[in-house]
Amino acid sequence: MRKFPAVVSVMVSLCAALFAPRVEGAVALSALDQFVVSHGYGGAQFVQIQNTYRLPINVNGQAGDLTIDTGAPTSIIFKAALKKYGLTTEETKHKVHGAFGEGQEKIGLTTIRQLAMGNCTLLNVKAAVLSDFGSGGLYRAYGASDGLFGLREMVKYGAVLDVANHLLLVHPGGPQKGISGGIASLLAKQGYTGVGLSFISSHLWVDAVVNGMKCRLIVDTGAFLTTLDAGFAREARIGGYNSGVYARGLGTKARPIRTAQFPEFKVGDFMIQNASVTITELDPELLSGQGKAKAAGLLGADYLGRHGAIFDFNNGTLYLRPRKKS
């Protein structure tokens, strides 16, 4: 999860053509995705690498990818990718603020004149510029991501983020609230449960019950694992054990994490049995929602992926389904 000052931008989307599900070599669309595309949406298929979602992009003729991150209020280009894409940066006085608090690095700003993703091109996308926070290991084996595709663009274009089928779909005219009823009907037939999302302090919040205690979580596809704040874990009487693993966030030092299991974990009305989460000290400012109800932690890509998450940013709904039996 990352926090940044608001950045004003003007963005226009051009969709060259719709997906053609029956054409050889084209993306095979699910019933949901065919329905969304029939309403003027276009977009791109992304690649899943364990619990990360990498969106292929092309900027100034150079191919790369951005990690899809609902926890990043705005998109980010890592400094190492600026030269590759021929982008310039403007300095600011704002310091990076991540899941573990404020770092020392100052945020830069850049403008991506044309960001192509699949059959769509987003124009004049303003993004923050930061150093890569060190994905390491597995991710380096697949090449470093060039940054993050953030929440602002998803909301701006009424995105439908289909984690189950690895598709990010956007509309050039922005949110299309008229399609949300059809989306809900299609997903109900597939066993999905809808969970309402709240937009608080540039983040997505969801109601939850953790080990019998009611709380709220920040929904973060950029969080590798679902993570509870250590203070909340103590209140909910969740102990855990040292994992020997460290987590890293933007601009701050790595922190040790514990692992815990408990029998009850509900996201809205969706029940997850025998849950396993990580526990660490999260940034109090991030969790406070700037004076509003406090969050207990982050709902990460592990459970979102496991339960085939689908986000409808037209009406602010997250859909989850029971885990498929292997």
C-alpha positions in Angstrom: 0.0 0.0 0.0 1.4 3.4 -0.9 0.3 6.9 -0.1 0.9 10.0 -2.2 -0.3 13.6 -2.4 -3.1 14.2 -4.9 -2.0 14.9 -8.4 -4.3 16.6 -10.8 -4.4 15.1 -14.3 -6.3 15.2 -17.5 -6.6 11.7 -19.1 -8.3 10.6 -22.3 -8.6 7.0 -23.4 -8.6 5.8 -27.0 -9.7 2.2 -27.6 -8.6 1.1 -31.1 -10.9 -2.0 -31.3 -12.8 -4.4 -29.1 -11.5 -7.8 -28.2 -12.6 -10.5 -30.7 -13.2 -13.7 -28.7 -13.8 -15.8 -31.8 -10.8 -14.7 -33.8 -7.8 -17.0 -33.8 -5.1 -15.8 -31.4 -7.3 -13.3 -29.6 -8.0 -13.3 -25.9 -10.7 -15.9 -24.9 -13.3 -13.9 -23.0 -15.5 -15.2 -20.2 -19.2 -14.5 -20.3 -18.6 -11.6 -17.9 -15.8 -10.1 -20.1 -17.9 -10.5 -23.3 -20.7 -8.6 -21.6 -18.4 -5.8 -20.5 -16.7 -5.6 -23.9 -20.1 -5.4 -25.6 -20.7 -2.1 -23.7 -17.7 -0.4 -25.3 -14.9 -1.5 -23.1 -11.4 -2.4 -24.2 -8.2 -3.2 -22.3 -5.4 -5.7 -21.8 -4.6 -9.2 -20.5 -2.1 -9.2 -17.7 0.3 -11.8 -16.4 0.2 -13.3 -12.9 3.5 -14.0 -11.2 2.6 -15.7 -7.9 0.7 -12.9 -6.1 1.5 -10.0 -8.4 -0.4 -8.9 -11.5 1.8 -7.4 -14.3 0.1 -5.3 -16.9 2.0 -5.2 -20.3 2.3 -1.6 -21.6 4.1 0.3 -24.4 5.4 3.8 -24.0 7.2 5.7 -26.8 7.7 2.4 -28.6 9.2 0.6 -25.6 7.5 -2.4 -24.1 7.4 -3.1 -20.4 4.9 -3.7 -17.6 3.3 -2.1 -14.5 2.2 -4.0 -11.4 -1.6 -3.5 -11.0 -1.9 -2.0 -7.5 -5.3 -0.9 -6.0 -3.3 0.2 -3.0 -1.4 2.9 -4.9 -3.6 6.0 -5.1 -1.8 7.1 -8.3 0.4 5.3 -10.9 4.1 5.2 -10.4 7.1 4.9 -12.7 10.3 3.7 -11.1 13.4 5.8 -11.7 15.2 3.0 -13.4 12.6 3.0 -16.2 12.6 6.7 -17.0 15.4 6.5 -19.5 13.9 3.4 -21.2 10.7 5.2 -21.8 12.2 8.6 -22.6 10.4 10.3 -19.7 11.6 13.4 -17.8 10.8 14.1 -14.1 9.9 17.1 -12.1 11.0 17.2 -8.5 8.6 17.9 -5.6 9.1 18.5 -1.8 6.8 15.6 -0.9 8.4 12.5 0.7 7.3 9.0 -0.1 4.8 7.5 2.3 4.3 3.8 2.2 2.7 1.0 4.3 5.4 1.4 7.0 5.4 5.2 7.2 7.3 8.1 5.7 10.7 7.6 4.0 13.4 10.1 3.1 13.1 9.9 -0.7 11.3 12.8 -2.3 8.6 12.1 -4.9 9.1 13.1 -8.6 6.4 13.6 -11.2 6.3 12.7 -14.8 3.7 12.7 -17.6 3.2 9.7 -19.9 1.8 11.2 -23.1 0.7 7.9 -24.5 0.4 4.7 -22.4 -0.7 1.8 -24.6 -2.2 -1.3 -22.9 -3.7 -4.0 -25.1 -6.1 -2.3 -27.5 -6.4 1.0 -25.5 -4.2 4.0 -25.2 -4.4 6.4 -22.2 -3.2 9.9 -22.9 -1.4 12.3 -20.6 -1.2 10.0 -17.6 0.6 11.8 -14.7 2.6 9.5 -12.5 4.8 9.7 -9.4 8.5 8.8 -9.8 10.2 6.8 -7.1 13.0 4.2 -6.7 12.0 0.6 -7.0 11.3 -0.7 -3.4 13.2 -3.9 -4.1 11.0 -6.8 -5.3 14.0 -9.1 -5.5 14.1 -12.9 -5.8 11.3 -14.3 -7.9 10.4 -11.0 -9.6 14.0 -10.3 -10.8 13.9 -13.7 -12.5 11.0 -12.4 -14.6 12.5 -8.9 -15.0 11.8 -5.9 -12.8 8.5 -4.2 -13.1 8.7 -0.6 -14.4 6.3 0.7 -11.8 2.7 0.5 -10.6 -0.7 1.0 -12.3 -2.7 2.8 -9.6 -6.2 3.2 -8.4 -6.8 6.6 -9.9 -6.7 5.3 -13.4 -9.0 2.4 -12.6 -11.6 4.7 -11.0 -11.2 7.3 -13.8 -12.1 4.8 -16.5 -14.8 2.7 -14.7 -12.4 -0.3 -14.8 -13.5 -3.9 -14.5 -10.5 -5.7 -13.0 -11.0 -9.4 -13.6 -8.3 -11.2 -11.5 -9.9 -14.6 -12.2 -9.3 -14.2 -16.0 -6.4 -11.8 -15.9 -8.1 -8.9 -17.7 -8.1 -5.2 -17.0 -11.0 -3.5 -19.0 -11.5 0.2 -19.2 -14.0 2.6 -20.9 -13.0 5.7 -22.8 -16.1 7.5 -21.5 -15.4 6.8 -17.9 -17.6 5.0 -15.4 -20.7 3.2 -16.9 -23.0 2.6 -13.9 -25.6 1.1 -16.2 -23.6 -2.1 -16.6 -23.2 -2.9 -12.9 -26.6 -4.7 -12.6 -25.7 -7.0 -15.5 -22.3 -7.7 -13.9 -23.9 -8.6 -10.6 -26.4 -10.9 -12.3 -23.8 -12.8 -14.2 -21.5 -13.2 -11.3 -24.3 -14.4 -8.9 -25.0 -17.3 -11.3 -21.3 -18.2 -11.0 -21.4 -18.3 -7.2 -19.8 -14.9 -6.5 -20.7 -12.8 -3.4 -20.7 -9.0 -3.8 -18.9 -6.9 -1.2 -19.3 -3.2 -1.1 -16.2 -1.0 -1.3 -15.8 2.4 0.3 -13.4 5.0 -1.1 -11.6 6.6 1.9 -8.5 8.9 1.7 -7.7 7.6 -1.8 -7.9 4.0 -0.8 -10.4 1.1 -1.0 -11.9 0.0 2.3 -14.0 -3.1 3.0 -15.9 -4.3 6.1 -14.5 -7.5 7.6 -14.6 -9.8 10.7 -11.3 -11.1 11.9 -11.2 -13.8 14.6 -14.7 -12.6 15.7 -13.8 -8.9 15.8 -15.5 -6.5 13.4 -13.1 -4.2 11.5 -12.2 -2.7 8.1 -9.4 -3.6 5.7 -7.8 -1.7 2.9 -8.0 -3.7 -0.4 -4.6 -3.8 -1.9 -3.7 -6.0 -5.0 -0.1 -4.7 -4.5 0.2 -6.3 -1.1 1.7 -9.8 -1.7 0.0 -11.2 1.4 -3.0 -10.2 3.6 -1.5 -8.3 6.5 -2.9 -7.3 9.9 -1.5 -4.4 12.0 0.2 -5.7 15.1 -1.9 -3.4 17.4 -5.1 -4.8 16.0 -3.8 -8.4 16.2 -3.3 -7.9 20.0 -6.8 -6.6 20.4 -8.2 -9.5 18.5 -6.1 -11.9 20.5 -4.2 -13.2 17.5 -0.7 -14.3 18.4 1.2 -16.0 15.6 4.8 -17.0 15.3 7.9 -15.4 13.8 8.2 -16.3 10.2 11.9 -15.3 9.6 10.6 -13.2 6.7 10.9 -9.4 6.2 8.5 -7.2 4.2 9.5 -4.1 2.3 7.5 -1.0 1.4 8.3 2.2 -0.5 10.9 4.3 1.0 11.3 2.5 4.3 13.4 -0.3 5.8 12.2 -3.9 5.8 10.2 -5.1 8.8 9.9 -8.6 10.3 6.5 -10.3 9.9 4.7 -12.9 12.0 2.3 -15.6 10.7 -1.0 -16.5 12.3 -4.0 -18.7 11.7 -7.6 -18.4 13.0 -10.9 -19.9 12.2 -13.1 -16.9 11.3 -12.3 -14.4 8.5 -15.2 -12.6 6.7 -14.9 -10.0 4.0 -18.3 -8.4 3.9 -20.6 -11.5 3.8 -18.0 -13.7 2.2 -16.6 -16.3 4.6 -13.0 -17.6 4.3 -12.3 -20.7 6.4 -9.1 -21.4 8.3 -7.5 -18.1 7.4 -3.7 -17.5 7.5 -2.4 -14.0 7.6 0.8 -12.1 8.3 1.2 -9.5 11.1 3.5 -6.5 11.3 3.6 -2.9 12.4 1.7 -0.8 9.7 1.7 2.9 9.4 -0.9 4.5 11.8 -1.6 7.4 9.4 -2.4 5.0 6.6 -4.7 3.0 8.8 -6.4 6.1 10.3 -8.1 7.1 7.0 -7.2 10.7 7.9 -9.5 10.9 10.9 -12.1 8.4 9.8 -12.6 4.8 11.0 -9.4 2.9 11.6 -8.4 0.0 9.3 -7.1 -3.2 10.8 -4.7 -4.0 7.9 -4.5 -4.9 4.2 -6.6 -7.5 2.2 -3.8 -8.7 -0.1 -3.4 -10.4 -3.5 -3.2 -13.9 -1.9 -6.9 -14.1 -1.0 -8.0 -11.9 -3.8 -6.4 -14.3 -6.3 -7.4 -17.4 -4.5 -11.1 -16.4 -4.6 -11.1 -15.1 -8.2 -11.6 -11.4 -7.3 -13.5 -9.2 -9.7 -13.6 -5.4 -9.1 -16.4 -3.3 -10.6 -15.2 0.3 -10.3 -18.5 1.6 -11.8 -20.4 1.1 -8.6 -17.6 0.1 -6.1 -18.1 -3.6 -5.7 -15.7 -6.4 -5.1 -16.8 -9.9 -6.0 -15.4 -13.1 -4.4 -16.2 -16.8 -5.0 -15.4 -20.0 -3.0 -12.0 -21.4 -3.8 -12.2 -24.0 -6.6 -11.3 -27.5 -5.6 -8.1 -28.8 -7.3 
